[in-house]
Amino acid sequence: MPNRKLSDHELDAILNSLDGVQKASPEPFLFTRIMARIQSSDDNSWARVLKFVSKPAFALAVAIIFLFINGYILLSQFRNTAEPAEESTQAMAMEYTGLTTPYYDVNEEIP
């Protein structure tokens, strides 16, 4: 329709179609009802929990607790795996003597 020429009668009909338009207005107490709905949703228990959890202080406290737990677990594992010096030295000596024996001397050929 970009190339179609409108007559004066059609243009007047289009322009006059906006004569009866009025400004839109909300119903009475609309803003009050909206604010009451927003405040009632804040009273929900999940909303209170989420509001508390989303605070940076809570996130920092949880991160510190996790770091302490991880540190405790790591230290307890290192304490359990540490062997006394005598046992480790003896075990190493037994392994060393087993490796120094040449295998070709043990298996002699019989003619």
N, C-alpha and C positions, 0 to 999 in steps of 0.2 A: 503494500500500500504506500510506499514512499513516493511513487510517481503520480499518484492519483490526486487531482485537484479537487478541493472541497468547495462547494458552493457557499454563498453567504448565508443561506438558510441553514445549512448543516453546521457551519461554524457557530452561528448564533445558538443553535440547539445544544451544541457541546458546551459552550460557555455558560449557558443558562442552566445547565444541569447541576451546577454547583451552588445555585442560589439558596436552596433550602438546607444547606449543610450547617450544622451547629458544632460548637466546640464540644468534644467529649468530656464528660465529667464523671468521676467515680461515684459509686454509691455512698451514702452517708456512713461514716465510721469505718471505712475500708482500711485506713491506715491503722486504726486502733485494733482491728481484728488481725491484721498482718503481724503487728508487734506482739499481740497475745499469743499467736501461733508460734512465733519464733521463741518467745520466752518459755512456752510450755514444752518445746522440743529440748530446751536446755535442762529441764528437770528430769529428763530420762536418765536412768542409771548408766547406760552405756555411754551416753554423751559426757557424763561426768568422769567416767573412767578414761575415755579417750582424751578428754581435756587434760587430765592429770598426766597421762602417759606421754603426751606430746610436748611436755615442758622439757627444756634443755637440762635442767637440774636432775630430773629423773633419768634421762638418757645417760648423763655423765655418771650418776651413781650406779646404774646397771653395768656400764662399761668397766668401772673400777672393780665391782664385785666379780665380774668375769675374769679380769686380769688377776685378781687375787686367787681365784679358784684355779686358773691355769698354772700360776706360779706354784701353788701348793702341790698340784698333781705332778708337775715336772720335778720339783724337789724330792717328793716322796719316791718317784721312780729312780732318781739318781742314788738315793740312799739305799734302796733295795738292791740295785745292780752292782754296787761297789763291793768288790771281793777283798778280803784281807790280803796283805802283801805276801805272806808266806804261801798261801794256797796258790796264788797266781804264779809265783816264782817256781813252785814245785811242778805245777802243770806245764809251764813252759819248758822246764828242764826235761820232763818226760817226753814231750813232743820233739824236742831237739835231739835227744838220743835216738829216737825212733827214726829220724830222718838221716842220720849220719851213717847208718849201716848200709853198705852197698848191696844191692839185690843180686848182683852177679856172683858174689862170694857164697851166698847162701845156697844157691841152686847149682850144685856141682854136677857135671855130666859123668855118667858111669859108662866106661867103654864096653 
